[in-house]
Amino acid sequence: MAYLRFDKTQMTNLQDSLFKEFLITSRSGAYCSTTLVGCNIRKYHGLLVVPIPEMDDENHVLLSSLDETVVQHGAEFNLGLHKYQGDNYSPKGHKYISSFEWEKVPTWTYRIGGVVLRKEISYGVFDSRLYVRYTLLDAHSRTTLRLRPFLAFRSVRQWTHENSTADTGYEPIENGIRMCLYQGYPALNMQLDKANEFHFAPDWYRGLEYPKERERGYDSLEDLLVPGYFEVDIKKGESVVFSAALQPESPRKLERMMNEEIAPRLPLDSFYHCLMHAAHQFKYQHDGENYVLAGYHWFKCRARDLFIALPGLTLAIGEPHEYEAYMQTAAKAIRDFIRKKPVSVRIYEMEQPDVLLWATLCIQMYGKYTSRRQCWEKYGDLLRDIMAFIQEGRHENLFVHENGLLYTDGKEKPVTWMNSVANGRPIIPRSGYIVEFNALWYNALKFYEQLLSEFGSEADRHTAEQLHAEADKLAASFKDTFLNEHGYLLDYVDGQMMDWSVRPNQIFAIALDFSPLTLKERKGVLDICTRELVTPKGIRSLSPKSGGYNPLYVGTQVQRDYAYHQGTAWPWLTGFYLNAYLRVYKMSGVNYIERQLIGFEEELFYHCVGTIPELFDGNPRFSGRGAISFAMNVCGILQSLNLLEKYKLEEE
């Protein structure tokens, strides 16, 4: 039996199944995503959602959904499901689903009387092509299959409404049709691998409602164009493949192409393999460059997220060559930024002052998974450029002060990962000496010193001695500035302003390879974080004992912005927390780590199946919120699993 499986009872209960989503992606940047019952509940949902660089930097929903109807003896059984305004559902085809499972591809089994129909959805790995295969497993009389496409042709950030501008005409192609609703869009090619009849009957389906958008305080209604339907006979034991793509294809090739896409895929038969599959979903390629999306459905490639997530998405699953390919593109962004040139690749937010600090940690992780020598040979020059850029004060908002600490101004614009804003200003104005900036800087100095000492020239070894002295000065200032009488670290200090909130950013000072704190001091910080911040679904962004605690990420955009970093739990921090735990408690922490990771495995069966969402409420029931799949979270858990396996091997 498949690991990811839901039976008829689970699928027909809309209170549960309507909010279980799935995601299939392509390295082209395209994706297919909807709910397990096929009812779109977000404006980001669609079966063929593609980037159109000629138009803008957004994804666009071309094929929103595809309704299947089984016809026998003149009776029609529609397998589709749509939500309309006023909590009306039609045509309620979910009642025919007998099971859903995902081993290599999402697979549904429908039972309509004596008819048993299997549906599989797949996607081209490197192109924007959707495959849907229907196999008639059982039938006792002639069976006809009708396929009714719902077209949107809109950005994921907009809506479609009935209009007279849409071109409802079509052009016949082999075993299918080509349509383009609006000027500027590419044509959508819909084909079957078997001769069929297309019945042209264009009509607008009005008032479809997307409850997730309404829940988030946005408009939630749209209209979709149905141009007609394909009709094809299907025999017992026969398979029919439907394809939707920007380019037509020979129908005779479709099933072979689909099989070739599916064959090498990893079976989703365990917690680890699901996360490994999720890790691959964030990667995409454009103009020969490699990128990591921060999450689905609305995030782009953000620099901070990239450098935090890349080691877990590649190195932790044994793919150092993948790391090198993606770092090659990232290095172009780093060098462009350092040289004060426009960033020539599609990596955003390079100007954030902590990005280069996370980049040094990302390079350090490469050395841990391969070797320090290999790291030095491959990234030594890049690391040298980064360190010089920071030390020489060439960043517009990152400065090394006389006391060795890094200073940044975050009063007017957010400068850390806690970046929510209201009325254009940071909700959490972290500014001045920021705890994780300086923990990362201390770690970077010591790591760079280590590499120069081991592999550098005579001049480099002299530089290493200077770095040693700088790190010692920084360590003393770090403790004087951040360590308070209660045994934990202040979140930031700016002149007379000291933030005494208990936040997870202090974890980095005890989780990295090099810490400015003693073992006793690290244990004190860890114990307070364990008592006040740890949840079964991640590390809270603020302690319940601190002022402003707001753990529920619900309501309008403004309400959610105020809760975003005020008590919500973030799984990616768990990886750093568990690393800190093992550094303090050694082998005695292994059982504790296993218990912590159990809480994440069950999340593979909620929200977006097989992956981890962006964040969770900080209080029970610890509901998943935000983006349905988040790169830093998948990375954090994969690194935790890798760390756990390493410690178990050492114990043996």
Secondary structure, 3 states (H helix, E strand, C coil): CCCEEEEHHHHHCHHHHCCCEEEEECCCCCEEEEECCCCCCCCCCEEEEEECCCCCCCEEEEEEEEEEEEEECCEEEECCCEEECCCEEECCHHHHEEEEEECCCEEEEEEECCEEEEEEEEECCCCCEEEEEEEEEECCCCEEEEEEEEEEEEECCCCCCCCCCCCCCCEEECCEEEECCCCCCCCEEEEECCCCEEEEEEEEEEEEECHHHHHCCCCCEEEEEEEEEEEEEECCCCEEEEEEECCCCCHHHHHHHHHHHHCCCCCCCCHHHHHHHHHHHCEEEECCEEEECCEECCCCCEHHHHHHHHHHHHHHHCCHHHHHHHHHHHHHHHHHHHCCCCCCCCCECCCCCCHHHHHHHHHHHHHHHCCHHHHHHHHHHHHHHHHHHHHCCCCCCCEECCCCCEEECCCCCCCCCCCCEECCEECCCCCEEEHHHHHHHHHHHHHHHHHHHHHCCHHHHHHHHHHHHHHHHHHHHHHHHHECCCCCECCEEECCEECCCCCHHHHHHHHCCCCCCCHHHHHHHHHHHHHHCEECCEEECCCCCCCCCCCCCCCCHHHHHHHCCCCCEECHHHHHHHHHHHHHHHHHHHHHHHHHHHHHHHHHHCCECCCCCCEECCCCCCCEECCCEEHHHHHHHHHHHHHHHHHHHHHC
